[in-house]
Amino acid sequence: QKEVEQNSGPLSVPEGAIASLNCTYSDRGSQSFFWYRQYSGKSPELIMFIYSNGDKEDGRFTAQLNKASQYVSLLIRDSQPSDSATYLCAVNRDNDMRFGAGTRLTVKP
Amino acid sequence: KAGVTQTPRYLIKTRGQQVTLSCSPISGHRSVSWYQQTPGQGLQFLFEYFSETQRNKGNFPGRFSGRQFSNSRSEMNVSTLELGDSALYLCASTDRGNSPLHFGNGTRLTVT
């Protein structure tokens, strides 16, 4: 079983729609959770992090964490073509951060 | 504040050779992590250093090694290169545990 699992996609949504990205993790002792965006040929850039159960909103982005279900999600509202990228879920325990394989999102104009 | 700096950006090596990659973290960041990224495997954790000590290690063979200096700069070394070592190697730094990682631009290694 992979430590961090994501649907590889591709996920395609129309411009202006909500994109929903999901991630599950296997280590119940995981302490912090992150979403990174990676454009082709570029390095990952941080979008959001969440430490506690519930929702955390930042602009058009909302991260959701459910530790009991070992589930993290990212919602992107009013999706834009510039949001087209690969989204990486990352889970950290004791300074050891592990990444999922990423979900490729395409936002069509 | 300057970001994470990795050098060189590109490398071409031959099978059997060895290579050393360098990473300078964000000023004040004492933790440095290294990852290998390939299209098939995604981001794979290599190791993490803090105050010159390796605290965590991923599942890579002993040909992959690293070190960290007193100024927090880090190097990773790959010996006896194999074709499968061709990848983007990413370095990331952070200032405290369980905080977000900040990535450098990576070193793209091609082994021929």
Interface residues (C-beta under 8 A of the other chain):
Chain A: Q31 S32 F34 K42 S43 P44 E45 L46 F49 Y51 L88 A90 N92 R93 D94 N95 D96 M97 R98 F99 G100 A101 G102
Chain B: S31 S33 Y35 Q41 G42 L43 F45 E48 F50 R55 N56 L90 G97 N98 S99 P100 L101 H102 F103 G104 N105 G106
